[in-house]
Amino acid sequence: MYVKLIDRVMELLLDGRSEVLETLKHQYENSKIVEVEETGKGIFVRFEITRDSRPVNSKNKKDFNFGDVNGIVDGIVGAIGFILYVRNGYISTLEGYANVPGSWSNVNEDTQLIYMSEKRNLEVLEKMEQ
C-alpha cells in the first residue's frame, strides 16, 4: 500500500548534492523492501541492499539517521514525519510516524510531502563526509 509514498519520501530525503546523498541514492536504487511493518501510529520499512553498493564513508561505516521530510494530513502541516536510519554505512530502515495523534490513519499514497524548513539542515551528513 505504501510503495508510492515510500518512493516519494526517499526521493525527497535523498535529494541534494553531497557524496553521502549520492551514495545513499545508489543504495536505494539497488535495494528492495523486505518488510513494511504497520504500527497503527506509523510504519517501519526495512530495506535489503545489493552487494555491489558501497557503504557511506567506507573507512568507518558509522551509524546515523536523519529526517527532514514531513507530511500534511487533514490540513495539518507536519502531522507526520519520516526518519531514515543508516546502519554500518547502509540504508537500513525508514520510519514514518505521526506527530498528531490519529493522523497516520489518513495517510495515503498521495499525502502531500514537504521539507521541515526552507533550508535543509543536513549537518549529520556533512560529518559523514569527513
Order of alpha helices (4+ residues) and beta strands (2+ residues): alpha-alpha-beta-beta-beta-beta-beta-beta-alpha
